[in-house]
Each structure stands twice: as C-alpha cells, then as structure tokens.
Amino acid sequence: MTIRVVLADDQPLVRSGLRVLMSDHPDLVVVGEAATGAEAVRLVLDTDPDVVVMDIRMPGMDGIEATRLITAGPAAARVLVLTTFDEDEHVYGALRAGASGFAVKDMALDDILAAIRVVAAGDALIAPGVTRRLIADFVGRPEPVPEPDRRPVEGITEREREVLTLVGRGRSNTEIAGELFITVATAKAHVSRLLGKLGARDRVQLVITAYDTGLVTPPGGQNTATVKGLST
C-alpha cells in the first residue's frame, strides 16, 4: 500500500530533506508541500493524503489550528506533529486538536518514516524518550474545570471502564491483558470498542478522555503514569 503524505513546514530545507528521503521508499509518496497551516488545510482537501506531517510554528495559521480543521473535516488524513523538544507546550494543544502523535526533528530520519507508517496504519505514536515527559506534563495541566465531565463514559461497560482507566495510565494492550487476566486479542477488542463508543480517533484521545472524565487523576496534581507506547 502506498502512503500519501503532505509535508507542512515553513522551512524548505526540512520539507526537501523529508521528500528526498521518502523518494527512496516506494511505499511513501509526497503529494504536496505547505509552508503555512492554511496551505496544509487546502492541500488536504485537494490531494486527500493519508498522513500530514505537521510543524507547529508556521506563519499565519499555525499547526495546531490546521490540525483541528483537518481532523474535524471530511478528509480521513491523520496528523503526525513534527516538532522540537522546546515546543512541548504546544504539542498538548495539538493532541487535543486531534493529532495522532508526534515525532521530534532530531530523531533519526528512518525513525520519522517509521512514525509516518505507524500513524498511517491507524495507530497513535509518541516519540520514544519523550512519551513520559509529554504525557506527564500534558495530563498534569488540563484545562481547569469545576468537576470532571463524566457524560462521555456513561454508555460504556464496567470492563470497558477498567480498560479505559488502564489506557489512561499508559498501559499497552499486552499490559492491560496481564492486569485484567484477559487475552491480548480481547484487550485490543475492548480498545477498539472504546474508540467507537467515545468517537476517539486513537489511543491518544482515549488518554485525554480518561483524564478529562476523572477516571484517572494525577496524584497531587502531577501524573506519575508511564506511557511506554500507545500503539501496542
């Protein structure tokens, strides 16, 4: 299967480097390049890509707003945020906007290509080595609300509630299976049903839901959960 990719970054050198690298991989094809968020949104409508590799800081419409418009629109494109370590604060907004994950620009180029493939396959991904820091900070600073809104989880079963809680704590499907004494296939099935019932695009959004609804609460206002990988 060929993965159609749009590159959105205001640095021509970054786009050029990724485009040249992808040219050596027949399963990846660049169908468009954008230097602004607005251009990225238009390109998604025009080219119907599978994945948008999205920078956050771009002139005019930034990557967060572009991600929100893309994921809320009719296209099936998934967004992989490509950022730098000092932009973690902005990644929280991108995840809430519907991004399926993020990679960092100083990763090996082959790892960035692997991240594109993971996101295209429908999984969520957060760059190894950044996951703990990102999720810990992200859930430790949710938008303030008087009380958790539990309405989104009112229609799920008790078992699904247990699975969602463990997803929110960063457990993989294998770990969920071990803790609940079920098979990995059953754990995957529960996660799939949760994605459908809660209208979530991927496990990143399930993590957000687990915290927003109060199923998982950071002790002392700080999250200590370890997220080892959101796609296994």
C-alpha positions in Angstrom: 0.0 0.0 0.0 1.3 3.5 -0.9 1.1 6.1 1.9 0.2 9.5 0.6 1.9 12.3 2.6 1.6 16.1 2.8 4.6 17.9 4.3 3.7 21.1 6.2 6.7 23.0 7.5 7.8 26.6 6.9 11.4 25.5 6.5 12.0 24.4 2.9 15.1 22.5 4.0 13.0 20.3 6.3 10.5 19.6 3.5 13.2 18.9 1.0 15.1 16.6 3.3 12.0 14.5 4.0 10.9 14.5 0.4 14.3 13.2 -0.8 14.4 10.6 1.9 10.9 9.3 1.0 11.9 9.1 -2.6 13.9 6.0 -1.7 10.9 4.3 -0.2 8.3 3.2 -2.7 5.6 2.9 0.0 5.8 6.6 0.7 4.9 9.4 -1.7 4.8 13.1 -1.1 1.6 14.5 -2.8 2.0 18.1 -1.6 4.0 20.6 0.4 2.8 23.5 2.5 4.6 26.4 4.2 1.6 27.5 6.3 -1.2 25.9 8.2 -3.8 27.4 5.7 -1.9 25.8 2.8 -1.9 22.5 4.6 -5.6 22.6 5.1 -6.2 23.3 1.4 -3.8 20.6 0.3 -5.6 18.0 2.3 -8.8 18.8 0.6 -7.1 18.8 -2.8 -4.9 15.7 -2.5 -6.6 13.5 0.1 -3.4 12.3 1.8 -3.2 9.5 4.4 -0.8 11.5 6.7 0.1 15.1 7.2 3.5 15.7 8.7 2.7 19.0 10.5 5.1 21.5 12.0 3.5 23.6 14.8 5.1 27.0 14.4 4.2 28.4 11.0 3.3 31.9 9.8 -0.4 32.8 9.7 -2.4 29.8 10.7 -0.3 27.6 13.0 -0.1 23.8 13.0 -2.5 23.4 15.9 -5.3 25.2 14.2 -4.6 23.5 11.0 -4.7 20.1 12.8 -8.0 21.0 14.3 -9.5 21.9 10.9 -8.1 18.8 9.2 -9.2 16.3 11.8 -12.7 17.9 12.0 -13.1 17.9 8.3 -14.3 15.3 5.8 -10.9 14.0 4.9 -9.5 10.9 6.5 -6.0 12.3 6.9 -4.2 11.7 10.1 -1.8 14.2 11.6 1.8 13.5 12.8 3.2 16.5 14.5 6.9 17.0 13.8 8.3 19.3 16.5 11.3 20.1 18.7 11.8 19.4 22.4 11.4 23.1 23.3 7.9 23.1 21.8 6.4 20.5 24.1 4.0 23.1 25.5 2.4 23.5 22.0 2.1 19.7 21.5 -0.5 19.5 24.2 -2.8 21.7 22.1 -2.0 19.7 19.0 -3.1 16.4 20.7 -6.3 18.0 21.9 -6.8 19.3 18.3 -6.8 15.7 17.1 -3.2 14.9 16.2 -2.4 11.1 16.3 1.0 11.7 17.8 4.3 13.4 17.3 7.9 12.9 16.4 10.8 15.2 17.1 13.0 16.7 14.4 16.3 15.4 15.9 15.1 11.8 15.6 16.9 9.6 13.0 15.2 10.2 9.7 14.3 6.5 9.4 12.5 6.7 12.7 10.4 9.6 11.4 9.5 7.5 8.4 8.6 4.6 10.7 6.4 7.1 12.7 4.6 8.1 9.4 3.9 4.4 8.8 2.6 3.8 12.3 0.2 6.7 12.1 -1.0 5.8 8.6 -1.8 2.3 9.9 -4.3 3.9 12.4 -2.2 3.7 15.5 -1.1 6.5 17.8 2.5 7.3 18.3 4.6 9.5 20.6 8.3 9.6 20.1 10.3 7.2 22.4 12.1 9.1 25.1 9.6 12.0 25.1 6.5 10.0 25.9 6.8 10.1 29.7 7.6 13.8 29.8 4.9 14.7 27.4 2.0 12.7 28.9 3.1 13.6 32.5 3.1 17.3 31.7 0.0 17.1 29.5 -2.3 15.5 32.0 -0.8 17.5 34.8 -2.0 20.7 33.3 -5.5 20.1 31.9 -7.8 23.0 31.2 -9.4 23.8 34.6 -13.0 22.6 35.0 -15.1 22.7 38.3 -15.8 18.9 38.1 -14.8 16.2 35.7 -17.4 15.7 32.9 -18.3 12.0 33.2 -21.0 12.1 30.5 -18.7 10.7 27.7 -18.2 7.5 29.6 -21.8 6.9 30.8 -22.5 4.4 28.0 -19.5 2.1 28.4 -19.5 -1.1 30.4 -17.6 -1.7 33.7 -15.0 -3.7 31.9 -14.5 -1.0 29.3 -14.2 1.5 32.1 -11.4 -0.6 33.5 -9.7 -0.8 30.2 -10.0 3.0 29.6 -8.5 3.6 33.0 -5.5 1.5 32.2 -5.1 3.1 28.8 -5.1 6.5 30.6 -2.4 5.1 32.9 -0.3 4.4 29.9 -0.7 0.6 29.7 -0.2 -1.2 26.4 -2.6 -3.8 25.2 -0.3 -6.5 26.5 -0.1 -4.9 29.9 -3.9 -4.5 30.0 -4.3 -8.1 29.2 -2.0 -9.1 32.1 -3.6 -6.9 34.7 -7.2 -7.9 33.8 -6.4 -11.6 33.2 -7.7 -11.5 29.6 -6.1 -12.2 26.3 -4.3 -9.6 24.2 -6.9 -10.0 21.5 -9.6 -9.3 24.0 -7.8 -6.2 25.2 -7.5 -5.0 21.6 -11.2 -5.6 21.1 -12.1 -3.6 24.2 -9.9 -0.7 23.0 -11.5 -0.8 19.5 -15.0 -0.7 21.0 -13.9 2.3 23.2 -12.6 4.1 20.2 -16.0 3.6 18.5 -18.2 4.4 21.5 -16.3 7.5 22.5 -15.7 8.8 19.0 -11.9 8.8 19.5 -9.5 8.7 16.6 -6.8 6.8 18.5 -5.3 6.0 21.9 -4.0 9.5 22.4 -7.6 10.7 22.6 -8.5 7.8 24.9 -5.8 9.0 27.3 -7.2 12.5 27.2 -10.8 11.2 27.8 -9.6 9.1 30.8 -8.3 12.3 32.5 -11.0 14.7 31.4 -13.7 12.4 32.8 -11.8 11.8 36.1 -11.2 8.1 35.6 -7.5 8.8 36.1 -6.4 11.6 38.4 -2.7 12.7 38.7 -1.7 12.2 42.3 -1.1 15.6 43.9 -1.8 17.3 40.7 1.1 15.5 39.0 0.8 12.5 36.8 3.2 9.6 37.6 2.0 7.3 34.9 4.4 5.8 32.4 3.3 5.6 28.8 5.5 3.0 27.2 3.9 3.0 23.8 0.4 4.0 22.6 0.2 1.5 19.8 0.9 -1.9 21.3 
